[in-house]
């Protein structure tokens, strides 16, 4: 069921996780090498609400950085378009060690096959398992976004019907996107539904937490990744419901946007919660002079917030 058709304009229906090493090596062989322009210094924008930046960052840019593309394996779907700037040490973004690839592929298959028998089709069931998944990942020191990451596994197991999110899918035509709180325990995690108006995007930003897991619920989005100097290192398009991405500050920064002509929806998990982050409104900004982005929810638990 399409949420947009069901709820008109007021309630419609961003992690590439750590790519499997063999797929990365196969993909990098075909990547076109590009040079990116050096970052120029500029004054940062004033402090702004991270969820309400229409006046400063409304429309998607006409040109997209890192134009060359190849194909990398994402954890939920077979392929995701990605382009990589090879001036950047790719080992900082992906693990390119090919040692024991066959063994790793076999282990990955076992994990993924096991997940098929544990499908989650209820939002509350999904929420109830988040704290244990987050804590297990930290306790076992599992790489976030890896195939055996319990949080990524939880996302991959979910097949929640699109109309189940309708309560939380609240758009605002006057904003590039809205942050809609689904659940939080105030300590371990925050789960949000982000609703993206067409041709709009977030600023470049960091994640002052263990990272962000992101999954497509409806439509499609584009994620552009940057290193700590705001050099573009990868452009990833997620066009299929269920596609999953992950990012942490160890990887770098990113911005997320809806490049399509239709509204899009993404599910975001942040662990632990945070109230503000660093933002840059251009890759030409001074990386040492970020703006403060304050996280303001457009709705909480399905009810619009007045602020």
C-alpha positions in Angstrom: 0.0 0.0 0.0 1.4 3.4 -1.0 1.3 5.8 1.9 1.2 8.8 -0.4 -2.0 7.6 -2.0 -3.5 6.6 1.3 -2.9 9.9 3.2 -2.8 12.6 0.5 -0.3 15.4 1.2 -0.3 15.5 5.0 0.9 12.0 5.9 2.7 10.2 3.1 3.9 6.7 3.2 20.2 9.6 5.2 24.3 3.1 5.8 25.7 1.5 3.0 26.8 -0.9 5.7 30.3 -2.2 5.6 30.6 -3.7 2.1 31.6 -7.3 1.7 35.3 -7.2 0.9 35.3 -9.3 -2.2 32.6 -7.1 -3.8 34.6 -4.0 -3.0 37.7 -5.3 -4.6 35.8 -6.3 -7.7 34.1 -2.9 -7.9 37.1 -0.8 -7.3 38.8 -2.3 -10.4 36.3 -0.5 -12.6 36.1 2.8 -10.8 37.1 5.8 -12.8 39.7 8.0 -11.1 38.7 11.6 -10.5 40.3 14.5 -8.8 38.3 16.7 -6.5 38.9 20.4 -6.1 40.6 21.5 -2.9 38.5 22.8 -0.1 38.4 26.6 0.2 37.8 28.4 3.4 34.6 30.2 4.0 32.6 31.4 7.0 30.1 28.9 8.3 26.4 29.5 8.3 24.6 30.7 11.5 23.3 28.2 13.9 20.2 26.5 12.4 17.7 23.8 13.3 18.8 20.6 11.6 15.2 19.7 10.7 14.2 23.1 9.4 16.7 24.5 6.9 14.5 25.5 3.9 15.8 29.0 3.7 19.4 28.0 3.4 19.4 24.6 1.8 16.2 24.0 -0.2 16.9 22.5 -3.6 19.2 19.8 -4.7 22.2 21.0 -6.6 22.2 20.6 -10.4 25.7 19.0 -10.4 26.5 15.9 -8.4 30.1 15.4 -7.1 32.0 12.2 -7.8 30.2 11.5 -11.1 31.9 8.1 -12.0 30.1 5.0 -10.8 30.6 1.3 -10.1 28.6 -1.3 -8.2 29.0 -2.4 -4.6 27.1 -4.9 -2.6 24.8 -3.5 0.0 23.5 -5.7 2.9 19.9 -5.9 1.8 19.9 -5.6 -1.9 22.3 -6.9 -4.5 23.6 -3.6 -5.9 23.9 0.1 -5.0 25.3 2.8 -7.4 28.4 4.3 -5.9 31.2 6.5 -7.1 34.5 6.9 -5.3 37.2 9.5 -5.4 40.4 7.6 -5.5 42.5 10.4 -4.0 41.0 9.2 -0.7 42.4 6.1 1.0 39.5 3.7 0.4 40.6 1.5 3.3 39.3 4.3 5.5 35.9 3.8 4.1 35.8 0.1 3.3 37.8 -2.9 4.5 39.7 -4.0 1.4 41.5 -6.9 3.0 40.7 -9.9 0.8 42.2 -12.5 3.1 40.0 -15.5 3.6 37.3 -14.0 1.3 35.7 -17.5 0.6 35.4 -18.2 4.3 33.9 -14.8 4.9 31.4 -15.2 2.1 30.3 -18.6 3.5 29.8 -17.1 7.0 27.9 -14.2 5.5 25.6 -16.6 3.7 24.9 -18.5 6.9 24.0 -15.3 8.7 21.7 -14.1 6.0 20.0 -17.4 5.6 19.4 -17.5 9.4 17.8 -14.1 9.2 15.2 -15.2 6.7 13.5 -17.4 9.3 13.2 -14.4 11.8 11.3 -11.9 9.8 9.9 -8.9 11.8 6.6 -7.5 10.5 5.5 -5.4 13.4 6.8 -2.0 14.4 6.7 -2.7 18.1 8.5 -6.0 17.7 11.2 -4.1 15.9 11.4 -1.4 18.6 11.5 -3.9 21.4 14.7 -5.6 20.0 16.7 -2.4 19.4 18.2 -2.0 22.9 19.5 -5.6 23.0 20.9 -5.3 19.5 22.7 -2.0 20.3 24.1 -3.4 23.5 25.2 -6.7 22.0 27.1 -4.9 19.2 29.0 -2.8 21.8 29.6 -5.7 24.2 30.9 -8.0 21.4 32.8 -5.1 19.8 31.3 -5.8 16.5 32.0 -3.4 13.7 29.0 -1.2 13.1 27.3 -2.0 9.8 29.2 -5.3 9.3 27.2 -8.3 8.1 27.2 -9.7 11.7 26.2 -6.3 13.3 23.1 -7.1 15.4 21.6 -3.7 14.6 22.1 -4.1 10.8 20.7 -7.6 11.1 17.6 -6.3 12.9 17.0 -3.9 9.9 17.5 -6.7 7.4 15.0 -8.9 9.2 12.3 -6.2 9.1 9.6 -6.5 6.5 7.1 -4.1 8.0 4.3 -3.1 5.6 4.5 0.4 4.3 1.1 1.5 5.6 2.3 0.6 9.2 4.4 3.7 9.1 1.6 6.0 8.1 1.0 7.3 11.6 4.5 8.7 11.7 4.9 9.8 8.0 4.1 13.5 8.5 5.4 15.9 5.8 5.6 19.7 5.6 5.6 21.4 2.2 7.5 24.3 3.7 10.5 22.2 4.8 13.0 20.2 2.9 12.3 17.2 5.2 10.8 16.4 8.6 12.1 14.4 11.5 9.3 12.3 13.1 10.1 10.6 16.4 8.9 7.0 16.6 10.6 5.8 19.7 13.5 6.5 22.1 14.6 5.3 25.6 16.6 8.5 26.0 19.7 6.5 26.6 20.3 3.7 24.1 18.7 4.8 20.9 16.5 7.2 18.9 14.3 5.9 16.1 13.1 8.4 13.5 11.1 8.5 10.3 12.4 11.2 8.0 10.1 12.4 5.3 11.8 14.0 2.3 10.1 16.4 -0.1 11.2 16.1 -3.8 14.5 17.6 -4.8 15.6 18.5 -1.3 18.5 17.5 0.9 20.1 17.9 4.3 23.3 19.8 4.9 26.6 17.9 5.3 26.8 16.8 8.9 28.5 14.5 11.4 27.1 12.0 13.9 28.3 12.5 17.5 27.2 8.9 18.5 28.1 5.4 17.4 26.6 6.2 14.1 23.4 6.2 12.0 21.6 3.2 10.4 19.4 4.3 7.6 16.8 2.2 5.6 14.6 3.2 2.7 10.9 2.9 3.5 9.5 4.5 0.4 10.9 6.2 -2.7 14.6 6.7 -3.1 17.4 8.9 -1.7 21.0 9.9 -2.5 23.8 9.8 0.0 26.9 11.8 -0.6 29.9 11.1 1.7 32.8 13.3 2.6 36.1 13.0 4.4 36.9 15.2 7.4 38.2 17.9 5.0 34.8 18.0 3.1 36.2 16.3 0.0 33.6 14.2 -1.6 34.5 10.5 -1.5 31.4 8.6 -2.5 27.9 9.1 -4.0 25.4 6.4 -3.3 21.8 6.0 -4.7 19.3 4.0 -2.8 16.3 3.3 -5.0 14.7 0.2 -3.5 12.6 -0.2 -0.4 14.7 -2.0 2.2 18.1 -0.8 1.1 20.3 -0.2 4.2 23.1 2.2 4.8 25.3 3.0 7.8 27.7 5.8 8.6 29.9 6.8 11.6 32.4 9.6 12.0 35.2 7.1 11.6 34.0 6.9 8.0 33.4 10.6 7.6 30.5 13.0 7.1 27.5 12.8 4.8 24.4 14.5 3.4 21.2 12.8 2.4 18.7 14.0 -0.1 15.7 13.1 -2.3 16.7 13.5 -5.9 13.4 12.2 -7.2 10.3 14.0 -8.2 8.2 12.2 -5.5 8.3 12.3 -1.7 10.6 9.7 -0.1 10.7 8.2 3.4 13.7 6.8 5.3 14.0 5.1 8.7 16.9 6.3 10.9 18.4 4.8 14.1 20.9 6.8 16.1 22.6 5.1 19.0 22.9 6.6 21.5 20.7 9.7 21.1 22.2 13.2 20.6 20.7 16.7 20.7 23.0 18.5 18.2 25.6 17.9 15.5 28.0 19.8 13.3 26.7 21.0 9.9 28.3 22.5 6.8 26.1 24.0 4.1 28.7 23.6 1.3 31.7 21.4 0.6 33.6 24.7 0.1 33.0 25.7 3.7 35.8 25.7 6.2 35.8 22.2 7.8 37.0 23.8 11.1 34.1 26.2 11.2 30.9 24.2 11.3 27.4 25.4 12.2 25.5 23.9 15.1 22.6 21.7 14.0 20.0 21.3 16.7 17.7 18.2 16.3 14.1 19.4 16.3 11.4 16.9 15.8 8.4 17.8 13.5 6.3 15.2 15.3 6.6 12.8 18.2 4.9 9.4 18.5 2.6 10.4 15.6 1.6 13.8 17.0 2.8 17.1 15.4 4.9 19.2 17.7 4.3 22.9 18.1 7.6 24.8 18.4 
